[in-house]
Amino acid sequence: MSTIWTDSNGGESATTSDLLRLPLEIIISVASMLPTQSGACLALCCRQLSHILGPKSWKSLRRAPYADRLHFLSTIAKGLPLFLPCHNCLRLHHISAIKWPRDISYSRSLPLGSWTAYRHLYNSLYEINYPQIQLAMKQHRSGIDIKFPLEAFQYLEVGHDYESPWKVVLYLANAQVVPEEFLMRFQTWTLVPGTEATRLSKILNGITWCIILVSTTE
């Protein structure tokens, strides 16, 4: 079987595919033995295969288990470097839809976010979603700048305690890859005047204090 392509200038060029040389019955038989996600990928190879296999590959994929559908999206995304498979809605999203973790806003929900997002402190606005880690590791491994460096995870938040106005809390976060694992470091610093160190010690009763931290300079 030959595949005939027509270009925009009206000329014709012939492209022969080894797969399309096979009888239709063999192609259909082979496709029927493939996993659901692989059959759908095969139908995407070219229009002729899509026409031969028909819509059943897509219909069966809609009824496929979650893992099969996610595997299909992940396979498609390998050829689309600017898209990322979403584990929540099982769709491909452009990477521009995924904002940096430190780009926090009260007025919007996090793109591709979910209840499984990690938040170090319950009262902090800073949280990390899995797609953000995916993009950071993708840029690290490929070396291609997709505008999602590790600096995207650097964060500093200043918290004030209304019950203890003399206390200021700093929340810090940063990320690194060591050697091929994504690591997050969170720090919490509590700043108090030297005159209030005793009061803070009573509030945090039972915690051992470093003598350097509790000492005051006259």
C-alpha positions in Angstrom: 0.0 0.0 0.0 1.3 3.4 -0.9 0.6 6.7 0.9 0.1 9.7 -1.4 0.7 13.2 0.0 -0.3 16.4 -1.8 1.6 19.5 -1.0 0.3 23.1 -1.0 1.6 23.7 -4.5 -0.5 21.1 -6.1 2.4 18.7 -6.7 2.3 15.1 -5.5 5.0 13.1 -3.7 4.8 9.4 -2.8 6.0 8.0 0.6 6.0 4.3 1.2 5.7 2.9 4.7 6.9 -0.6 5.5 4.0 -0.9 7.9 1.4 0.2 5.4 2.7 -2.4 2.9 1.1 -5.1 5.1 -2.4 -6.3 4.4 -5.2 -4.5 6.3 -6.2 -7.7 8.1 -2.7 -8.0 9.6 -2.5 -4.4 10.7 -5.9 -4.7 12.4 -4.9 -8.0 14.0 -1.7 -6.6 15.4 -3.4 -3.5 16.7 -6.0 -5.6 18.4 -3.3 -7.3 20.4 -1.7 -4.1 21.6 -2.5 -2.5 25.0 -5.2 0.1 24.7 -2.8 3.1 25.1 -0.4 1.6 22.5 -3.2 1.1 20.0 -4.3 4.7 20.4 -0.7 5.8 19.8 -0.5 3.7 16.7 -3.6 5.4 15.3 -1.8 8.7 15.7 1.1 7.7 13.5 -0.6 8.9 10.3 -4.0 9.5 8.9 -4.0 6.2 7.0 -3.5 4.2 10.1 -6.2 6.3 11.9 -8.5 5.5 9.0 -7.7 1.8 9.0 -8.1 1.3 12.8 -11.2 3.5 13.0 -12.5 5.3 16.1 -12.6 2.2 18.3 -9.1 2.9 19.5 -10.2 6.2 20.9 -13.5 4.9 22.3 -11.7 2.1 24.2 -9.2 4.5 25.6 -12.0 6.6 27.2 -13.0 3.5 29.1 -9.5 2.5 30.0 -8.2 2.6 33.6 -6.6 5.7 35.0 -3.0 4.3 34.7 -3.5 3.4 31.0 -4.8 6.9 30.1 -2.0 8.6 32.0 0.6 6.3 30.2 -0.9 7.4 26.9 -0.7 11.1 27.8 2.9 10.6 29.0 3.8 8.9 25.7 2.3 11.8 23.7 4.1 14.4 25.9 7.5 12.9 25.0 7.1 14.4 21.5 5.6 17.7 22.9 8.3 19.3 25.1 6.1 22.3 25.8 3.2 20.2 27.2 2.9 18.3 30.5 0.4 15.5 31.3 -1.9 16.4 34.2 -2.4 13.7 36.8 -5.7 15.3 38.0 -7.7 15.9 34.8 -5.8 13.6 32.5 -5.2 16.2 29.9 -2.1 17.9 28.4 -1.4 21.4 29.6 1.0 23.9 28.2 3.8 24.6 30.6 3.0 28.3 30.6 -0.1 27.4 32.7 2.1 26.2 35.5 3.3 29.1 37.6 6.2 29.2 40.0 5.5 28.1 43.6 6.6 31.5 44.9 4.2 33.4 42.6 1.5 33.5 45.1 -1.8 35.3 44.8 -4.9 35.4 46.9 -7.1 35.9 43.9 -6.3 32.7 42.0 -6.1 29.0 42.5 -2.8 27.2 41.7 -2.8 25.8 38.1 -2.9 22.0 38.1 -3.1 22.1 41.9 -4.8 19.5 44.0 -5.5 18.5 47.5 -2.3 16.4 47.4 -0.2 19.6 47.2 2.5 19.9 49.9 2.2 22.8 52.3 5.0 22.9 54.9 2.9 25.1 57.3 -0.9 25.1 57.4 -1.1 28.9 57.7 1.4 29.6 54.9 0.5 30.5 51.3 3.4 28.6 49.9 2.7 25.2 48.5 4.2 22.9 46.0 2.4 20.9 43.4 3.8 17.8 41.5 3.7 19.4 38.0 6.1 22.1 39.3 8.6 19.5 40.4 8.2 17.8 37.0 9.1 20.9 35.1 12.1 21.7 37.4 13.5 18.2 36.9 12.8 18.3 33.2 14.8 21.4 32.8 17.6 20.0 35.0 17.9 16.8 33.1 17.5 18.1 29.6 19.5 21.3 30.0 16.9 23.1 28.0 15.6 26.4 29.5 11.9 26.1 29.9 11.7 28.9 32.4 11.4 26.7 35.4 14.8 26.8 37.3 15.3 25.8 40.9 15.2 29.4 41.8 11.5 29.2 41.2 11.2 27.4 44.6 13.1 30.1 46.6 10.7 31.8 49.0 10.6 34.1 52.0 7.5 34.8 53.9 7.2 37.0 57.0 4.6 36.1 59.5 3.2 38.1 62.4 1.5 36.7 65.4 -1.4 38.8 66.6 -1.4 37.2 70.0 2.4 37.9 70.3 3.0 41.1 68.4 6.6 41.2 69.6 7.3 38.0 67.6 8.2 37.9 63.9 8.5 34.6 62.1 10.4 34.0 58.9 9.5 31.1 56.6 12.2 30.2 54.1 12.3 27.6 51.3 14.8 26.6 48.6 15.4 23.7 46.3 18.3 21.7 45.0 18.9 18.5 43.0 21.3 16.0 44.8 22.4 14.1 42.7 19.3 13.3 40.8 16.7 13.7 43.5 14.7 16.9 44.1 15.2 18.1 47.6 13.4 20.9 49.4 14.7 22.7 52.5 12.4 24.6 54.8 13.5 26.8 57.6 11.5 28.7 60.2 13.1 31.5 62.1 11.5 33.2 65.1 12.8 36.7 65.8 12.1 38.2 69.2 13.6 41.1 71.1 16.1 40.1 73.7 13.8 41.4 76.4 11.1 38.9 75.3 13.3 35.8 75.3 12.1 34.7 78.7 8.5 35.0 77.7 9.1 32.9 74.5 10.8 30.2 76.6 7.7 29.9 78.7 5.5 29.6 75.6 7.7 26.9 74.2 8.1 25.0 77.4 10.0 21.8 77.1 12.2 22.8 74.1 15.9 22.9 74.6 17.4 26.3 73.7 20.9 26.9 72.4 22.7 29.2 74.8 23.9 31.3 71.9 20.3 31.9 70.7 19.0 32.9 74.1 22.0 35.1 75.1 21.5 38.8 74.8 24.1 41.5 74.0 24.1 44.4 76.4 
